[in-house]
Amino acid sequence: MGKRKAGIETVAKVKLNFIFNNPNSVEDTAEALIKILAEINAPKVEEAIKKAADESEETAGRSA
């Protein structure tokens, strides 16, 4: 009998197959995702608005 090497070579590759069941309508799913993404990105949006307002004030101050 030949020697078997321990490690990655002896591990069989298994293909995983995921199936998701979403009982919601496409519209409900889209609305839920939009709410989640808006909540997650709210701090970034607020920061971008503040930065744009600051830059606008600086530009207005230079031209006045």
C-alpha positions as CSV (number, residue, x, y, z in Angstrom):
1,M,0.0,0.0,0.0
2,G,1.1,3.5,-0.8
3,K,1.5,6.2,1.8
4,R,-1.3,8.8,2.0
5,K,-0.4,12.4,2.6
6,A,-2.3,14.2,5.3
7,G,-3.6,17.7,4.5
8,I,-5.5,19.3,1.7
9,E,-4.7,16.7,-0.8
10,T,-6.8,14.1,1.1
11,V,-9.9,16.3,1.5
12,A,-12.5,15.8,-1.2
13,K,-14.0,18.9,-2.7
14,V,-17.7,19.2,-2.1
15,K,-19.9,21.5,-4.2
16,L,-22.5,23.3,-2.1
17,N,-25.9,24.1,-3.6
18,F,-28.0,26.7,-1.8
19,I,-31.7,27.2,-2.5
20,F,-33.5,30.2,-1.0
21,N,-37.3,30.3,-0.6
22,N,-38.6,33.8,-0.5
23,P,-42.4,33.8,0.1
24,N,-42.6,37.6,-0.4
25,S,-43.5,39.4,-3.6
26,V,-40.8,41.0,-5.6
27,E,-42.1,44.4,-4.6
28,D,-42.0,43.6,-0.9
29,T,-38.5,42.2,-1.1
30,A,-37.2,45.2,-3.0
31,E,-38.8,47.6,-0.4
32,A,-37.3,45.7,2.5
33,L,-33.8,45.7,0.8
34,I,-34.1,49.5,0.1
35,K,-35.0,50.1,3.8
36,I,-32.0,48.0,5.0
37,L,-29.6,49.6,2.6
38,A,-30.8,53.1,3.3
39,E,-30.4,52.5,7.1
40,I,-26.9,51.1,6.6
41,N,-25.7,53.9,4.4
42,A,-27.4,56.8,6.3
43,P,-24.1,57.8,8.1
44,K,-22.3,57.9,4.7
45,V,-25.0,60.0,3.2
46,E,-25.1,62.4,6.1
47,E,-21.3,62.8,5.9
48,A,-21.5,63.5,2.1
49,I,-24.2,66.1,2.7
50,K,-22.1,67.8,5.4
51,K,-19.0,67.8,3.2
52,A,-20.9,69.3,0.2
53,A,-22.5,72.0,2.4
54,D,-19.0,72.9,3.9
55,E,-17.5,73.1,0.4
56,S,-20.5,75.2,-0.8
57,E,-20.0,77.6,2.1
58,E,-16.3,77.9,1.4
59,T,-17.0,78.6,-2.3
60,A,-19.6,81.2,-1.4
61,G,-17.3,82.8,1.1
62,R,-14.5,83.2,-1.5
63,S,-16.8,84.8,-4.1
64,A,-18.4,87.2,-1.7
